[in-house]
Amino acid sequence: MSEKTAADKTTQTASWRRRIGGLARLAAVAPTLGDKALRRRGFAESRIISDWPAIVGEVLALQCAPEKLVFAKGATGGGTLHLRVAGAAALEIQHQIPVLVERINTVFGYSAIARISLKQGPLPKRREHLRPKLRPLKPEEVAQVTESVAGVERSDLRQALEDLGKAVAAAGAKKRTHS
């Protein structure tokens, strides 16, 4: 009975770390948000989707995207990864398959992928993080920003602060209302 009580306390402590005041911490919940939808497509781990550009490289990530991951019934290794490939890139990616299999298995930590199946077609649209267009600064504003960071000794830090100051000035001061 004492073992069960200790296990219950551990579960309660772990639950308490995740939840404060009945609300779950975002850091604890965020990695699992898309897991259910990804599992339907065969992705046991969401890392292959979220880290795709890091796994295969930026150039190949622009030319192909994972569609689904299929394992034999009851198996957790030796699966087939189905990739959607942009038409002209299929031949190049076909030659890269052994390298891709090795990279993906390195990420998983075991031989999760045995083969890759290519399907030519349009790729899903990637969401690009675009910077907002900033207005050009007046010479007085540039001078003010440069003067405000002049006292910083390290040149790299001074340049970074100057760039930040220019971006803030160009974005303009938006009025915030507090209620």
C-alpha positions as CSV (number, residue, x, y, z in Angstrom):
1,M,0.0,0.0,0.0
2,S,2.9,2.4,0.7
3,E,4.1,1.8,-2.9
4,K,0.7,2.9,-4.3
5,T,0.7,5.9,-2.1
6,A,4.2,7.0,-3.2
7,A,3.1,6.5,-6.9
8,D,0.0,8.6,-6.3
9,K,2.1,11.4,-4.7
10,T,4.4,11.4,-7.7
11,T,1.5,11.6,-10.1
12,Q,-0.1,14.4,-8.1
13,T,3.2,16.3,-8.0
14,A,3.7,16.0,-11.8
15,S,0.1,17.0,-12.4
16,W,0.6,20.0,-10.1
17,R,3.7,21.1,-12.1
18,R,1.7,21.1,-15.3
19,R,-1.4,22.8,-13.8
20,I,-1.6,25.9,-11.8
21,G,-5.0,27.2,-10.7
22,G,-6.8,24.7,-13.0
23,L,-4.9,25.9,-16.1
24,A,-2.3,23.9,-18.0
25,R,1.0,25.5,-18.8
26,L,1.4,26.2,-22.5
27,A,4.9,24.8,-22.5
28,A,3.6,21.5,-21.2
29,V,0.7,21.3,-23.7
30,A,2.2,22.9,-26.9
31,P,4.2,19.9,-28.1
32,T,1.2,17.6,-28.1
33,L,-1.4,19.9,-29.7
34,G,-1.1,18.4,-33.2
35,D,-0.3,14.9,-32.1
36,K,-3.8,13.5,-32.6
37,A,-4.1,14.8,-36.2
38,L,-0.6,13.7,-37.0
39,R,-1.1,10.2,-35.7
40,R,-4.0,9.8,-38.1
41,R,-1.5,10.3,-40.9
42,G,0.9,7.8,-39.3
43,F,3.3,10.3,-37.6
44,A,3.9,8.9,-34.2
45,E,6.1,11.8,-33.5
46,S,5.4,15.4,-34.6
47,R,9.2,16.1,-34.9
48,I,9.3,14.9,-38.5
49,I,6.8,17.5,-39.5
50,S,7.9,20.4,-37.3
51,D,11.7,19.8,-37.9
52,W,11.5,18.8,-41.6
53,P,13.7,21.7,-42.9
54,A,16.3,20.9,-40.2
55,I,16.2,17.2,-41.0
56,V,16.6,17.3,-44.8
57,G,18.0,20.8,-45.3
58,E,16.3,24.0,-46.5
59,V,16.8,23.3,-50.2
60,L,15.2,19.8,-50.1
61,A,12.5,21.0,-47.7
62,L,11.3,23.5,-50.4
63,Q,11.0,20.6,-52.9
64,C,9.3,17.9,-50.8
65,A,7.1,17.4,-47.8
66,P,6.2,14.3,-45.7
67,E,2.6,13.1,-46.3
68,K,2.3,10.0,-44.1
69,L,4.3,7.4,-42.3
70,V,3.2,3.8,-42.6
71,F,4.4,0.9,-40.4
72,A,3.5,-2.7,-40.6
73,K,0.8,-3.8,-38.2
74,G,2.3,-3.9,-34.7
75,A,5.8,-2.7,-35.8
76,T,7.5,0.5,-34.8
77,G,10.4,0.3,-37.2
78,G,11.0,-0.4,-40.9
79,G,8.2,1.9,-42.0
80,T,7.6,3.7,-45.3
81,L,7.6,7.4,-45.4
82,H,5.4,8.9,-48.2
83,L,6.8,12.2,-49.6
84,R,5.0,14.7,-51.7
85,V,7.5,16.0,-54.3
86,A,7.4,18.9,-56.6
87,G,7.5,17.6,-60.2
88,A,10.9,18.5,-61.4
89,A,12.7,17.6,-58.1
90,A,11.6,14.0,-58.0
91,L,14.6,12.6,-59.8
92,E,17.0,14.5,-57.6
93,I,15.2,13.4,-54.4
94,Q,15.1,9.8,-55.7
95,H,18.9,9.9,-55.7
96,Q,19.0,11.4,-52.2
97,I,16.7,8.7,-50.7
98,P,19.6,6.8,-48.9
99,V,20.8,10.1,-47.3
100,L,17.2,11.1,-46.3
101,V,16.6,7.7,-44.7
102,E,19.8,8.0,-42.7
103,R,19.0,11.6,-41.6
104,I,15.4,10.7,-40.5
105,N,16.6,7.5,-38.6
106,T,19.2,9.6,-36.9
107,V,16.5,12.0,-35.6
108,F,14.3,9.1,-34.4
109,G,17.3,7.3,-32.9
110,Y,16.5,3.9,-34.4
111,S,15.6,2.5,-37.9
112,A,12.1,3.9,-38.1
113,I,12.2,4.3,-41.9
114,A,13.2,1.5,-44.2
115,R,12.0,3.1,-47.5
116,I,10.7,6.3,-48.9
117,S,7.8,6.4,-51.5
118,L,7.7,9.5,-53.7
119,K,4.5,11.0,-55.0
120,Q,4.7,13.8,-57.5
121,G,2.3,16.7,-57.0
122,P,1.9,20.2,-55.7
123,L,3.4,20.9,-52.3
124,P,1.3,22.3,-49.4
125,K,1.8,26.0,-49.1
126,R,4.5,26.9,-46.5
127,R,3.8,29.7,-44.1
128,E,6.6,32.2,-44.5
129,H,7.3,34.5,-41.6
130,L,7.3,37.9,-43.3
131,R,8.6,41.0,-41.7
132,P,6.2,43.9,-41.8
133,K,7.2,46.7,-44.2
134,L,8.6,49.6,-42.2
135,R,8.4,53.2,-43.2
136,P,11.7,55.0,-44.1
137,L,13.1,57.0,-41.2
138,K,13.7,60.7,-41.2
139,P,17.3,61.8,-40.7
140,E,16.5,63.2,-37.3
141,E,15.1,59.9,-36.2
142,V,18.2,58.0,-37.4
143,A,20.4,60.5,-35.6
144,Q,18.4,60.2,-32.4
145,V,18.7,56.4,-32.4
146,T,22.4,56.5,-33.2
147,E,23.0,59.0,-30.4
148,S,21.1,56.9,-27.9
149,V,23.3,53.9,-28.4
150,A,26.6,55.8,-28.8
151,G,27.7,54.9,-25.2
152,V,27.7,51.2,-25.9
153,E,31.3,50.0,-26.2
154,R,30.9,46.7,-28.0
155,S,30.4,47.4,-31.7
156,D,28.3,44.3,-32.4
157,L,25.9,45.0,-29.5
158,R,25.8,48.7,-30.5
159,Q,24.9,47.7,-34.1
160,A,22.2,45.3,-32.9
161,L,20.7,47.9,-30.6
162,E,20.8,50.5,-33.3
163,D,19.0,48.2,-35.7
164,L,16.4,47.5,-33.0
165,G,15.9,51.1,-32.3
166,K,15.4,51.9,-36.0
167,A,12.8,49.1,-36.3
168,V,10.9,50.4,-33.3
169,A,11.0,53.9,-34.6
170,A,9.9,52.9,-38.1
171,A,7.1,50.8,-36.7
172,G,5.8,53.9,-35.0
173,A,4.5,54.3,-31.5
174,K,1.1,52.8,-31.3
175,K,-1.1,54.1,-28.5
176,R,-2.2,51.5,-26.0
177,T,-5.3,51.9,-23.9
178,H,-5.3,50.4,-20.5
179,S,-8.6,49.6,-18.9
